[in-house]
Structures are given as C-alpha cells and as structure tokens.
Amino acid sequence: METVESNGQPVLLVLRALKLGDLMVAVPALRGLKRAFPEHRILYAAPAWVAEALDLVGGIQLLPTPGLEAPLALPPRNG
C-alpha cells in the first residue's frame, strides 16, 4: 500500500473525485484552497489516470484511490 508522508506539513485532503469532470469543476475550488492555505499540502483523492490532468492544475498532489470506479456489489432492494 502506498503511503503519503506529510513531513510535518499540514495536509488538506480533497474527496469525491471520480471522473475527469469532477476535476474540471473543482479547479476553481482547488485554486481557492491553495490561496487560502498556502502552507498546506493539498491531496486530491482520485483514480491514478487523473494524474496528467491534475498536473495541469499545478500545486496539487494526487492520492491514488484504486477501485473507486468499480460499482459496489449491493444486494437488490426489496420494495
């Protein structure tokens, strides 16, 4: 399992990033977080294939989250 070292630096974790569109609409908020918390390291939890697009945003680190794209195996609901 991959770990993320903070080296004493505060960390902000951005969640709910499953597809490219989630990243695109989050860019203004990510930039706002960078301005509001310049001393923090910002981690963006998303599938690994988002890395290249995230690099274009700049200053945000990817936290790979394998398996998020797989549908949940839930039993059918009765009712």
Residue pairs with C-beta under 8 A, 6 or more apart in sequence:
2 64
4 11
4 43
4 61
4 63
6 41
9 39
9 40
9 41
10 37
10 39
10 40
10 41
11 40
11 41
11 42
11 43
12 33
12 37
12 40
12 41
12 42
12 43
13 43
13 45
13 63
14 26
14 30
14 33
14 42
14 43
14 44
14 45
14 60
15 45
16 22
17 23
17 26
17 44
17 45
17 46
17 50
18 46
18 47
18 68
18 69
20 50
20 53
22 46
23 44
23 46
23 50
23 53
23 54
23 57
26 44
27 57
30 42
30 44
30 57
30 60
31 57
33 40
33 42
34 42
34 59
34 60
41 61
42 59
42 60
42 61
43 60
43 61
43 62
43 63
44 50
44 54
44 60
44 61
44 62
44 63
45 63
45 65
46 54
46 62
46 63
46 64
46 65
46 68
47 64
47 65
47 66
47 68
47 69
48 62
48 64
48 66
50 62
51 62
51 64
54 60
54 62
